[in-house]
Every structure is written in structure tokens, then in C-alpha cells.
């Protein structure tokens, strides 16, 4: 029987472990923390539901949806209510659509006309190009200046002039390979919801189902060294050693670098804080939420009216909002106390949305987000060269998106160690 050791019990590690086990392998997952799931998970406070990281899964992708059904969670799928994100620009909220952006004046008519010419821009896909350079080449300077930082604020909190597009938005690179951001969009899978979706108990249900299916998950077991052993490997960890025919590194890039003799400091992270505030409010829907133009004088990267798009996350007659703070744009805000973050989030809601009442429930959760800064893919290739034959997976290789993570994790057993060449 093939023996597989997966280092890292986040969603990438758990999914690839499930995929290997489905092929008949003997799988062991080593997780350094007391819990599985990495940043993905759900906190509950009575009827309130707080996601730690991803709120929803992008719609139109059949692979993750089929995984959910294979795990017996199909009946728990909840499709979000219709909604379109907006942009906070000069203190006003404008819909993030070509015509909404024009009406709100964040983009000039000239900048909008340039963006609409994107289908006729020749494709030159390069995953190591910065997000800023990609947007300028495909959509023009106006979009890059106005939307680049806002879009990253809700994903990594990083700088578009520093982050590689393939490490943050790999779907953009793939779309360009197929002809462009508009023409190259992958067709929607009819078997999956077209709108963003989640699970009624939250993403913790997915984590728990994967852990139950994999079974052999070792917590508080940090891998410290990986040695070649003939055609196989030995993974040394605090608490024992594990022999394997295949090793999958699904740990954060800095931890993976440490295991193969690389420099962890080459893979920076930012701290992002999710501040959930629950209010007694039965008024009409406020919409989806907004991302902040980086030039705005606000502590928030963006907000999401969670219960407006997912009503089950708050009790009837109440509204749940999520305020994202920190990142490279406001690093000090994520380092504040919970009370300071809650107070700052309330100021944002009062100034922008006119919400003045006190929250009836609050919840703060901080996560560290890897930053695929310039040279990221080259550094990953150098790490892979140090340990040829090891599988590489997770945020470090395929971006932070939940869809991309699951799709690549499920494909990994068939691709073999050559998966490292993807980076």
C-alpha cells in the first residue's frame, strides 16, 4: 500500500489527503496546531455564525461542489442572495460594475473606455507579473490605480505593485491564456451553483468532514525535518518519525521553506483581522458590501453585509456585518486589542453607513496571510529544487482562493511530484 505523509492540516492538506485515501493510499496528516483547517473554520455564538476566513465559495465550479456531495454535505449547501460588491471612493459607495463605477466617478469615461477594450489586448500570460502591471496591461492605468489595491484588500491586504498575479489571482492568468479576462472566463459548470455559496453550519463542517474521512490526523505534531530514504522519505516530527513513499508539503510557504533548508523570511505574511458586529436591525437590505479605494482615509479594507447575502448567519430581526482590517495597508490596526478593533470598526460603519446603534454581539479573529511578493514563484522553484520528488501544494503554489486550493489538491495525486513544476 502506498504511504503518504501530508505536512499541514489546512484545507489543502486535508483535501489532498482525502484524494490520496480515495486512491487506496495509507495517509497520515501532520498538523502543528491543536486544530485542523488552517485559517478556514467557523466560530459560533448562539445563532450567530462567524467565518474565520473565506465567507463563500465562488460559483460555477463543479469540482468543489462534487467534493461537498462526496462528503455527504450536499444538503447543507446554501446559495448566497444576489449582490454585487461596491467601491468606497471619496467617501461614497459606487457599485463595482462598468456603469456603476462610471456613475460613481471613481473611473473617468476615458479609463472605462480603455478597460472595455480588454478583449482586444493580445494575451501575454505571465504568472510572475505583478498585479499592478497585469491590470495596467489588460485594463489600463485607471483601473490599476483605482481598483488594484481595493481588490487585494479583500484577499491578502497586500500591495498590487509587490504581489505576483499568479500567486494571488491565478484564475486571471488562466483566463488570459484562454484569450482574456472577458473572453477567457471558464464556462460555468451546470452542476454547481452559479452564485457564491457556503454550507449552512459554516466551513467548519467541511473541515470536520474531511478530518473524519481521513482519520489519521496528528495534532500538535510539527514536522521538523524531511530526509530522503532510498526511493521514499522519512518525516521527522515532534513526537515521532513517519516513513512515506510520497510527501506532500501543504504547510505555509515559510514553514515549508524551513523544512527543506530554505529561508523562511523570504516568504512574508500580513495579519488581517475580521471584526464581526451584530446589530438589532430589521430594515431593508443594505446590499453586498464594499472594498475601500486605498486612497480613502479609513481603517477598513472593506466590509461585507454577511446576513444580507446569507440570512442564516444572524437571528431574525438582526444584521451581521464583517469589517476587514489590517494587511499591508494598515498593519498597526490588526495589532490593536480586540476592543480597539471593535471601536474602529464601529467608527467606519458610522461614518460610511450611518450605523449608530451599539452592537449586540462582537467577534474578532486574526489570521496571517502569505504574501506572494515579487520573485515568489522563483523562490518556490528554488525550494522545490532542494527536495526533488516532494509534492508542493497550498497557498504558496496556487493562490489563496478556496476554489483553486481544492481543485489543485484533488488533482495532485494524479499529477505526482511534477506538481512542483506548476510554480
KAPEJO-V516110 format. One line per field, one symbol per residue. psi: psi as a letter, one per 20 degrees, with the letter a starting at -180 (. if undefined). Layout:
psi=???
This chain:
psi=ppppppookahgghghgggghhjjqopppophriqriciprpqqnciqpoqhdpgrpqrjohghhhgghhjkjhiipppqqqqpqrpopliqppqmqghhhghijhprhghggghijgijpppmpoijqqgghghgghirhggghghghgghhigijaphihpphhigmhhgghghhjirhghjppqqpiiqqhrqraqgirihhgghhgghhhgmporknppiqpqqncibqpoproiaqpqqhqppokrqhghhghhjjaohiinrqqpqpoopppqookrrqibgaqqpphiqmqiqhrqpngihhnhiiqqqjrppqppprcahgmhhhiirrggggggghhgghghgijohqqqiqqpppqqppqomrpjghghhhhghhhmpiqpprahhhjriqgghggghghighhhaiihhih.
